Amino acid sequence: MTIDHTHAPELTSWVESANGHADFPVQNLPLGIFAPSGGTPRPGVAIGDMILDLTGVAALLPDAVAPALTGTTLNALFALPVADRVALRRAVSRLLSDDADQAIVAPMLHCADECTMHLPAAIGDYTDFYVGIHHANNVGRQFRPDQPLLPNYKWVPIGYHGRASSVRPSGVPVIRPKGQRKPPQADVPDYGPSRRLDYELEMGVWIGRGNALGEPIAIGEAGEHIAGLSLLNDWSARDFQAWEYQPLGPFLAKNFHTSVSPWVVTAEALAPFRIAQPPRPEGDPRPLPYLWDEGDQARGALAIELEVHLSTAAMRKAGTAPHRLSHGLASNMYWTIAQIVTHHASNGCNLMPGDLLGTGTISAADDSGFGSLLEISRGGSQPVMLPGGETRAFLEDGDEVVLTARASADGYVPIGFGACRADIQPART
Amino acid sequence: MTIDHTHAPELTSWVESANGHADFPVQNLPLGIFAPSGGTPRPGVAIGDMILDLTGVAALLPDAVAPALTGTTLNALFALPVADRVALRRAVSRLLSDDADQAIVAPMLHCADECTMHLPAAIGDYTDFYVGIHHANNVGRQFRPDQPLLPNYKWVPIGYHGRASSVRPSGVPVIRPKGQRKPPQADVPDYGPSRRLDYELEMGVWIGRGNALGEPIAIGEAGEHIAGLSLLNDWSARDFQAWEYQPLGPFLAKNFHTSVSPWVVTAEALAPFRIAQPPRPEGDPRPLPYLWDEGDQARGALAIELEVHLSTAAMRKAGTAPHRLSHGLASNMYWTIAQIVTHHASNGCNLMPGDLLGTGTISAADDSGFGSLLEISRGGSQPVMLPGGETRAFLEDGDEVVLTARASADGYVPIGFGACRADIQPART
């Protein structure tokens, strides 16, 4: 989508809290599924501190879009052509910025604080990639000191299938998983609560229109299949992972819970924040032709800053502000989102509207922006010092992890993603 | 379920083709979703050469079950307690064996040849295991000659997530996938049609009742979560797999297509064919307590014979009978089905009704029963001789692979699974 008046920095909303809002000014208009207090889940748009009920204003929206807004998920909306999503964005932008619509639209607003957020879509399949190259290097060094990056890494956008059923929206607590643990010094494994529970900072990609089984997606058309982005926390039990992951990859180390921020920041909203993919280091191979598109290289990355904050139960009790664990850039991805979508479908695998892709953990090159405790604590050997004197090598019960993100570009109003947060609850006995 | 009169060997059906039927005598009564010619998909039961429309006889079925038979999938039926599925089996058995019901039930029968089979359930998540120990040994030897079985194999029922969206019922052709291929002698990969396309003989396990996120399934209760079994072909592009699978496991090598036989042979139907799990070889570790149940060891394996047949386009043209590639036993599994279900949920991962688990390729200890061409042809180096003079190291376009299975036990009428078949179509240009 080209940049249009919906992105104009001078645009304001009659919803006062939207103007200057860190996440949801009128230039954002993210899509989600919310339930008002006592109500059923329905599609909505975040605007400032409020949520616009799209079903309540359906009569004011384009005819092509309104039928897709009647359900309890966004799958039908995601399945529509991009042009319909653009038309929806323009209509909602007008409703929320033009004072003339205030009288009719205002009754359809709900205080976000009084609503429950649900997953934006029924997720058919969830796939997690591994395109944060600094993370791959850092973790690879711990698991395989002699060969951190395997020979395929710079040719193949490495990914694997994850578990769709255990994806939960921000706010749902994570129960510490039990599983097989075999520390290097132990002769045999045992079964018990993870001792090395970690988070992973990722972006989530929501698939829009799908492709038929057997029909790959050309790299130049990948953008048409991307509905938008969220934040994603790929909770990981490192002790289970080290023991189970060979030869078929992570399984129980990951599939006990995945958190996503509930608002889908649309591809349209992100248009002003597209930037050039950072050039590959000298000597790295040029991607194979099916993964290469000049337009994608020119503007396939995103100017998004990512942050991770941690607060412990003791910190919250003492009123201590959350501790920032990291601060990095979404552009620390070796492959673009278009490349991972095209690679995923390159064998004819059919992506479906509402499928979720994780980018893989996004770490910066230096320790100011590591996307996991595994990296920050060097495999647990160098615990983080927290305000108040506590330390953390891995997560403890009561800890809360909060991911946030903000897209910004000169001349545009920055937009945010809302939080992806969850706290750790003790293992079930 | 205990064995009851529905398994009685003297029981016959007034549907004549059922009596002596290799797959679907009245002792089987597998569940599936079929569409009569020109009709919509609906639940049915295979009986001989016919299919009983369950929606058409719903008024004659137990009240607890009938509401679960109104949709186009079996998910709602699978979600019911085992007792309801048992009640359904008993009611259907009576309808099809008691002549008194013939007049009212016969109009609800359809010729199977004139029906289209659909997937039995909307598959939320598909997980593939790796519990065929001879296969793991054979393949491990090719990928890692120094260490065919990794140290975790005898402790952990190894599994990984697969792709739910590309599972198709028997009969849907497989389009040869394209992907990254890097033969050992090549310096760099290229992208093109797989040159090492293979099948994998597996059993598919359909999950019945699910478990809540965070709540493991005790090994003694795993059986209550298993609706039934099908055959499963985990089509595999070995060239893609060798290049992509490290460090996160198989991805595009597998997710382009998975075939299942469309009839779910229920856990109830299989009750007479339960046998003791073969004892672990001397020196192997005893499973951890969460995976160990004496009852499961005593009757957690199944007396099922498995066969794979191949026919090429030339063979079919010449009228040559399909060539049997292998013949083995389902008991060549190192872990029981209960163990894989319990392991899957042991970290709190929530299984859902209609989820599909693959056992992993089931190979015999010797070359009479290898479950893949990769094993039969020793990685492609020893092609199979076929009738008519053709050879196959891997699958060629036009080849058809047919999986079949038969459960038998002294004193019981054997039951079958119906075929899991598909042919290979050329890669899309």
Interface residues (C-beta under 8 A of the other chain):
Chain A: G124 D125 Y130 G140 F143 R144 L150 N152 W155 V156 I158 G159 Y160 H161 G162 R163 A164 S165 S166 R168 I175 P177 K178 G179 Q180 K182 V188 P189 D190 Y191 L213 G214 E215 P216 A237 F240 W243 E244 Y245 Q246 P247 L248 G249 P250 F251 L252 N255 F256 H257 P285 L288 P289 Y290 H343 H344 S346 N347 G348 C349 N350 L351 M352 D355 R428
Chain B: G124 D125 Y130 G140 F143 R144 L150 N152 W155 V156 I158 G159 Y160 H161 G162 R163 A164 S165 S166 R168 I175 P177 K178 G179 Q180 K182 V188 P189 D190 Y191 L213 G214 E215 P216 A237 F240 W243 E244 Y245 Q246 P247 L248 G249 P250 F251 L252 N255 F256 H257 P285 L288 P289 Y290 H343 H344 S346 N347 G348 C349 N350 L351 M352 D355 R428
